[in-house]
Amino acid sequence: MSLPDRRKFLTAMMAGALSFGLSACGFEPVYGPGGTASALRENVVVQSPETIGAPRDADAYYLVRQLETRLGRSGAPAYRLNLSLGTEEVGQAITADGDITRYSLTGSAGYSLIRLSDGQIVGSGEVSTFTGYSASGTTVQTLASETDAHERLMVMLADQIVTRLHATPGLGVPEDQ
């Protein structure tokens, strides 16, 4: 057997072993036919979040908007996504004069995915992340930076929620349907 033939043989063997290993552990492709993404796409109604603390109204809007962008809007939903949202803003860089030149913005979102047919919670959890913005420019620059940071934070939280929902076992559609 020549060297190139051995490589092809070993490659084929590794591919077969990997395929068998993934199917044996219950691996299901998220975006494949019958995957979780297919089961959730345009099948989830997103509830406006219950706010914790005093987040801005725009935060809830940005979070719901990104979730609907990723999951699609539903005309006849099979699931409801309940949300809770909390944010906190903390000064990070403080000058000798006491001026804050940089803020850290942290956020957390709790979620629960409820099957509407029986009211069963099929997935739930909490995600959190952070971002920051500079407050060292003009008032207009600082307000624009703050608004952008809030929007970025909500996009990151929504993306984490969708990633976790896609990893929820048992939501895939059977291939015979």
N, C-alpha and C positions, 0 to 999 in steps of 0.2 A: 504494500500500500504506500503510495507516495505521500509526501507531506501535505499538499493541498487537499487530498482526499480525506486525510485524518481530520483536518480542520473542519471540513464540511460535515463529516460524521459527528464530531464533537459538538459543533454548533447545533445540528439537528437534535442530538441527544439532550443538550441543555434546554433548547426550546421546548421539547416534549416534556421534560421534567418540570420546567417552570409552569407550563400550561396545566399539567396534572396537579401540581402543588397548589396553584391558585384555585382550580375548580374544587379541589378537595377541602379547602378551607372556607368555602362558601363565598368566594369572591364574585361580585357582580359588578359589571361596568356601570358606572353612574349614568353616563350619557349614551349607552348602548340601547338597543331595542329592549323595552321592558324595564329599563333602569329606573332608579329613583328620580332622576331629573325628569324623565318622561312622565312619571306618575304625578309629579308636583307641578309641572309646567302648565300654566293657566288653569290650575285646579285649586288654588289657595286664595282665600280672601284674607287680606291683612288688616287687622284691627288697629286703629290708632293707639299708640302706646299709653299706658297708664304711667304718668310721670312721677318720679321720686325726687324730692328736693324741689328745685325750681329751674328745670331746664327750659330753654327757650322754645316757643312754639315752632320755630323754624327747625329745631332739631328733630322733632317728631315728623315734620313734613319730609325732611331729607332722608330720614330712616325709612319711612314707608315708601317714598319714591324709589329708593334704591332696591328695596325688597321687591316691589312690583316690577321694576326693570329686570331683575334677575329671575323672578318666578313667573312673570306675566300676570296680567289682570284676568280675573275669572268671571265668566258670566253665570256659570252653574258650578260653584265650588263644591269640592268633596271634603276640603279641610279648611279650618280657620286657624290663623296664626295670631295668638294673643301675645302682647309685648308689654314689658315694663322698661323704663328708661331712666337712667340717672347720669348726670354729668357734674364735674367739679373742676373749677378753674383755680390754679394756684400760681402765685408769682414765683418765678424761678431766679431771675437775674435782677438784683437790687443794687442800685448805685449807692455811693457814700451819702448822697443827699436823700436817699429813701425812695427814689423813683424806680418803678419796676419797668425793666426793658424787655423782659421775656416772660411769657406765661406758658404753663403746662396745662393741657386740657385732657382730663381723663373721663372716660365714659364706660358705662356698663349697661348691658341690655339682657333682660331675662326673656325667655320665649317659651311658649308651649304650642305645639301643633296638635290640634284636636280634630279627629275624624267626625264629620257632621252626622254621618249615618247612625252612629251609636254613642256619640259624646265621649269616646275614649281618647285619652291623651296618648299619642303615638310617639311623641318626641318632645323633649324639653331640656332646658339647660340655661346657662348664663355665659355670656362672652364679655370680654373687656379689652380695652386697648387705650392708647394715649396718642396725643400729638401735641404740637406746640406752635406758638406764633410769636413774632417779634412785635414789640410795642415801642420801638425806638424811633419810628418815623413820625410823620405828621398825623394828625387826628384821622384824616381820611385813610391814610395808609394803614394805620392801626386797626380801624374799624373793618377795612377790607380784609386784612390778615386774620382778624378774629372770625369774621363770617366764613372765610375760606377754611379755617381750622375746624370750625363746627361742622361744616359740610363734609370735610375729609373724614372726621371722626365718625359721623353717621354712616358714611359709605363703607368704612372699614368694619364697623359693627355689623352692618347688614350683610356684607360679604362673608364674615365669619359665621353668621347665623345660617346663611344659605349653604355654606360648606358643611356645617354640622347636620343640617337637614338632609343634604344629599347622602350623608353617611349613615342615616337612620336605616337600620335593617328592616326588611319586610315591607317596604313601601313600593317596591317595583311591581310592575304590571306583568302577570304571567304571559309568556310568549305566545300562547295559543289564543289570546284575545285580540 
